[in-house]
Amino acid sequence: MISFELSEQQHQIREMTHWFAENEIRPISLEADRLGYVPEDWLQKINQFGVQLNTSSISSSENESGYNKGEREGNRMAVIATEELAWGDPAIALSLPGAGLGGPPIQSSGTQEQKDRFLTIFKNDKPRWGAYALTEPEAGSDASNVQTIATKVDGGYLINGQKIFITNGGRASWVVVFATVDPALGRAGQRAFVVEKGTSGFTCSRLVEKMGLRANETAELLFEDCFVPIENLLGGEELYEKKNSKRSGFQTAMQTFDSTRPIVAAMAIGIARAAYEYTLDIVRQDFPISDKYHNMTAEMFAEMEGMIHAARLVTWEAAWKADQGIPNAKEAAICKAIAGKMALDVCAKSLELLGPIGLEGHIVEKLFRDVKVFDLFEGTNEIQHLVIARRQYEPYGIRV
Ligand SMILES: Cc1cc2nc3c(=O)[nH]c(=O)nc-3n(C[C@H](O)[C@H](O)[C@H](O)COP(=O)(O)OP(=O)(O)OC[C@H]3O[C@@H](n4cnc5c(N)ncnc54)[C@H](O)[C@@H]3O)c2cc1C
């Protein structure tokens, strides 16, 4: 039975991450956005926190410790912590050292040796990142259309191709790269490799200048005859070669979304809450306004509060299902679609309420730019709706 009461551990993580967001992240938020990066000395300073606070590290570390399915709460911990960190600043939250989106595929498909080799490097005094590279110029929403080729050679694979829009891709110590052994095989041909920084033939060709999330690095990556040893094929060859194995890199990529979509939804909720609270504070205190105006704004604030609350509940439900080991692809898509749209709406309403003063030097203007991508990455809203619709029609034997 789902309960919305927070456990003691969940309370603690919420308080700790909120304290960190308020005292360490928020003070550098506007400056990092202006610079277009998170200052290196800040990253060094917070690294000791960062290892614990990077949200996929929170869920991963629990998995590592071998909880039983029913006792797990890592996914709920991750969404609770993420909401607070994104409340501080979403671009900085995404830039905290840790495995990032690269953690879940290694957790779900990696061998124990690979988990030990790649997921333990973050317990270190130096900030380090992991990354997840699926998107290509011809494979975004249609993730089955990956064109990056993995050619089997003696002792490993040669990877050739390009990946775009990769979060923390340039600075990452390793990147989980999805490539195909044969494009004609479609999904079945996909494999996931861990490509380490410094591997010959692997380069970061460009950092993308973005409208929002400006302080977070988004990279384009190139693979030119990049040799990856067999030990870095996620799950090893046995995973794909087992008789009747339906396993492919595509499944690994999609499974990742079941745990990361609720986290992305939680980020959107944190952004919405930040815009809402900031605006409410200003409107309540600083505006020389009539009671009539207050009645109008009260209605808008009430609507925003309700939207944020509803998005949080569906997000917690998706995370709770993941913790129970219950399939949650539909709920993960629902919360991602609802939260992204809701947060964009709340930021727009907040700007509307602030009027022209909101356009300069206030975090709401920045949040409005940051939030747009939340109905885009980890699958656009149209793709979330497709995921939901497929599950609705499936029982009737209809494919959409
Ligand atoms: C800041 C940022 C960070 C990112 N980080 C990562 C990362 O770390 N790793 C990674 O792999 N990727 C990452 N991405 C990529 C992101 O996941 C893709 O941009 C996203 O999946 C959309 O793919 P696309 O850009 O190719 O758009 P397209 O797939 O070309 O979509 C364009 C439009 O067509 C619509 N559309 C497409 N297909 C359908 C359909 N079947 N039905 C209805 N509508 C459809 C889409 O909804 C969208 O509106 C990131 C992107 C951004 C902007």
The ligand as an SDF file (V2000), in Angstrom:
LIG
                    3D

 53 58  0  0  0  0  0  0  0  0999 V2000
   19.6960   20.1680  -22.2940 C   0  0  0  0  0  0  0  0  0  0  0  0
   19.5640   18.7820  -22.8760 C   0  0  0  0  0  0  0  0  0  0  0  0
   20.1990   17.7150  -22.2520 C   0  0  0  0  0  0  0  0  0  0  0  0
   20.1060   16.4350  -22.7870 C   0  0  0  0  0  0  0  0  0  0  0  0
   20.8040   15.3970  -22.1980 N   0  0  0  0  0  0  0  0  0  0  0  0
   20.8390   14.1850  -22.8310 C   0  0  0  0  0  0  0  0  0  0  0  0
   21.6990   13.1380  -22.3270 C   0  0  0  0  0  0  0  0  0  0  0  0
   22.3770   13.2820  -21.3010 O   0  0  0  0  0  0  0  0  0  0  0  0
   21.7670   11.9770  -23.0300 N   0  0  0  0  0  0  0  0  0  0  0  0
   21.0340   11.7620  -24.1720 C   0  0  0  0  0  0  0  0  0  0  0  0
   21.1450   10.6960  -24.7450 O   0  0  0  0  0  0  0  0  0  0  0  0
   20.2120   12.7300  -24.6650 N   0  0  0  0  0  0  0  0  0  0  0  0
   20.1070   13.9340  -24.0250 C   0  0  0  0  0  0  0  0  0  0  0  0
   19.3070   14.9400  -24.5440 N   0  0  0  0  0  0  0  0  0  0  0  0
   18.5430   14.7060  -25.7620 C   0  0  0  0  0  0  0  0  0  0  0  0
   17.0400   14.6220  -25.5600 C   0  0  0  0  0  0  0  0  0  0  0  0
   16.7010   13.4800  -24.8330 O   0  0  0  0  0  0  0  0  0  0  0  0
   16.3980   14.6870  -26.9630 C   0  0  0  0  0  0  0  0  0  0  0  0
   16.5790   16.0100  -27.4230 O   0  0  0  0  0  0  0  0  0  0  0  0
   14.9330   14.3310  -26.9300 C   0  0  0  0  0  0  0  0  0  0  0  0
   14.7690   12.9550  -26.7200 O   0  0  0  0  0  0  0  0  0  0  0  0
   14.2090   14.7030  -28.2580 C   0  0  0  0  0  0  0  0  0  0  0  0
   14.8860   14.1760  -29.3390 O   0  0  0  0  0  0  0  0  0  0  0  0
   15.2380   15.1040  -30.5870 P   0  0  0  0  0  0  0  0  0  0  0  0
   15.9720   16.2960  -30.0570 O   0  0  0  0  0  0  0  0  0  0  0  0
   15.9230   14.3020  -31.6100 O   0  0  0  0  0  0  0  0  0  0  0  0
   13.8450   15.6110  -31.1140 O   0  0  0  0  0  0  0  0  0  0  0  0
   12.9350   14.8940  -32.1950 P   0  0  0  0  0  0  0  0  0  0  0  0
   12.8190   13.4550  -31.8920 O   0  0  0  0  0  0  0  0  0  0  0  0
   13.4490   15.2460  -33.5540 O   0  0  0  0  0  0  0  0  0  0  0  0
   11.5390   15.5800  -31.9560 O   0  0  0  0  0  0  0  0  0  0  0  0
   11.1360   16.8130  -32.5540 C   0  0  0  0  0  0  0  0  0  0  0  0
    9.6320   16.9870  -32.3100 C   0  0  0  0  0  0  0  0  0  0  0  0
    8.9030   15.9200  -32.9700 O   0  0  0  0  0  0  0  0  0  0  0  0
    8.0710   15.2520  -32.0290 C   0  0  0  0  0  0  0  0  0  0  0  0
    7.9930   13.8280  -32.3480 N   0  0  0  0  0  0  0  0  0  0  0  0
    9.0090   12.9940  -32.6710 C   0  0  0  0  0  0  0  0  0  0  0  0
    8.5630   11.7220  -32.8640 N   0  0  0  0  0  0  0  0  0  0  0  0
    7.2350   11.7640  -32.6200 C   0  0  0  0  0  0  0  0  0  0  0  0
    6.1880   10.7610  -32.6500 C   0  0  0  0  0  0  0  0  0  0  0  0
    6.4430    9.4730  -32.9330 N   0  0  0  0  0  0  0  0  0  0  0  0
    4.9230   11.1630  -32.3460 N   0  0  0  0  0  0  0  0  0  0  0  0
    4.6380   12.4520  -32.0600 C   0  0  0  0  0  0  0  0  0  0  0  0
    5.5780   13.4370  -32.0280 N   0  0  0  0  0  0  0  0  0  0  0  0
    6.8630   13.1010  -32.2970 C   0  0  0  0  0  0  0  0  0  0  0  0
    8.7490   15.4660  -30.6940 C   0  0  0  0  0  0  0  0  0  0  0  0
    7.8330   15.3220  -29.6290 O   0  0  0  0  0  0  0  0  0  0  0  0
    9.2550   16.8830  -30.8400 C   0  0  0  0  0  0  0  0  0  0  0  0
    8.2250   17.7950  -30.5490 O   0  0  0  0  0  0  0  0  0  0  0  0
   19.3410   16.2210  -23.9740 C   0  0  0  0  0  0  0  0  0  0  0  0
   18.6880   17.3040  -24.5810 C   0  0  0  0  0  0  0  0  0  0  0  0
   18.7880   18.5730  -24.0730 C   0  0  0  0  0  0  0  0  0  0  0  0
   18.0950   19.7020  -24.7760 C   0  0  0  0  0  0  0  0  0  0  0  0
  1  2  1  0
  2  3  1  0
  2 52  2  0
  3  4  2  0
  4  5  1  0
  4 50  1  0
  5  6  2  0
  6  7  1  0
  6 13  1  0
  7  8  2  0
  7  9  1  0
  9 10  1  0
 10 11  2  0
 10 12  1  0
 12 13  2  0
 13 14  1  0
 14 15  1  0
 14 50  1  0
 15 16  1  0
 16 17  1  0
 16 18  1  0
 18 19  1  0
 18 20  1  0
 20 21  1  0
 20 22  1  0
 22 23  1  0
 23 24  1  0
 24 25  2  0
 24 26  1  0
 24 27  1  0
 27 28  1  0
 28 29  2  0
 28 30  1  0
 28 31  1  0
 31 32  1  0
 32 33  1  0
 33 34  1  0
 33 48  1  0
 34 35  1  0
 35 36  1  0
 35 46  1  0
 36 37  1  0
 36 45  1  0
 37 38  2  0
 38 39  1  0
 39 40  1  0
 39 45  2  0
 40 41  1  0
 40 42  2  0
 42 43  1  0
 43 44  2  0
 44 45  1  0
 46 47  1  0
 46 48  1  0
 48 49  1  0
 50 51  2  0
 51 52  1  0
 52 53  1  0
M  END
$$$$
